[in-house]
Amino acid sequence: MSTPSTSAPHDVTTAPYDVGLAHARWRKSSYSGGANDCVEVADLGEHAAVRDSKDIGRRPLLFSKAAMCALVTGIAFGPIW
């Protein structure tokens, strides 16, 4: 019997230093009402970055495009399993 893998199918990491975040265009939800109590996302080409709008000094989480798509789809439609 094989041992199940513990790694996630789509890795999520904190953004490495070589990812260009200096010119990232951060967007927040229109539902935030202008308050800094939500998350912001930035399209980085091959990746998407997500950060907490209350603490933008922290390095954001970095998702592959496939992982970000799976996350948004799961939020919108529920889990696929």
C-alpha positions in Angstrom: 0.0 0.0 0.0 1.4 3.4 -0.9 1.6 6.3 1.5 -0.6 9.2 0.6 1.1 12.5 -0.4 0.8 15.3 2.2 1.7 18.0 -0.3 -1.1 20.2 -1.7 -1.8 20.0 -5.4 -1.3 23.7 -5.7 1.5 25.2 -3.6 1.0 28.5 -1.8 4.0 30.3 -0.4 5.0 33.7 0.8 6.3 35.8 -2.1 10.0 35.2 -2.7 12.2 38.2 -2.9 12.7 37.8 -6.7 9.1 38.3 -7.5 8.5 41.8 -8.7 6.0 43.3 -6.3 7.2 46.9 -6.7 4.9 47.6 -9.7 2.1 45.3 -8.7 -1.4 46.8 -9.1 -3.3 45.9 -6.0 -7.1 45.6 -6.2 -9.5 45.2 -3.3 -13.1 44.0 -3.3 -15.7 46.6 -4.1 -17.6 45.2 -1.1 -14.9 46.5 1.3 -16.6 49.9 1.3 -13.2 51.7 1.3 -12.3 50.3 4.7 -9.0 48.5 5.1 -10.6 45.3 6.3 -10.2 43.0 3.4 -7.7 41.3 1.2 -6.1 42.7 -1.9 -5.0 40.8 -5.0 -2.4 41.6 -7.7 -1.9 39.8 -11.0 1.8 39.0 -11.5 1.7 37.2 -14.8 2.4 33.6 -13.9 1.3 34.2 -10.3 -1.2 36.1 -8.2 -0.4 37.7 -4.9 -2.8 38.2 -2.0 -2.2 40.5 0.9 -4.0 41.8 4.0 -5.0 45.4 3.4 -4.6 46.1 7.1 -0.9 45.1 7.1 0.5 45.8 3.6 4.1 45.7 5.0 4.0 41.9 5.3 5.0 39.8 2.3 1.9 38.6 0.5 1.0 35.0 -0.2 1.9 33.9 -3.7 -0.4 31.6 -5.7 0.1 29.9 -9.0 -2.6 30.9 -11.5 -4.1 27.4 -11.2 -4.2 27.7 -7.4 -5.8 31.1 -7.5 -8.4 29.8 -10.0 -9.2 26.8 -7.8 -9.5 29.1 -4.7 -11.9 31.6 -6.4 -13.9 28.7 -7.9 -14.1 27.0 -4.6 -15.3 30.2 -2.9 -17.9 30.9 -5.6 -19.3 27.4 -6.1 -18.2 25.4 -3.0 -15.8 22.4 -2.9 -15.7 20.1 -5.8 -15.4 16.9 -3.7 
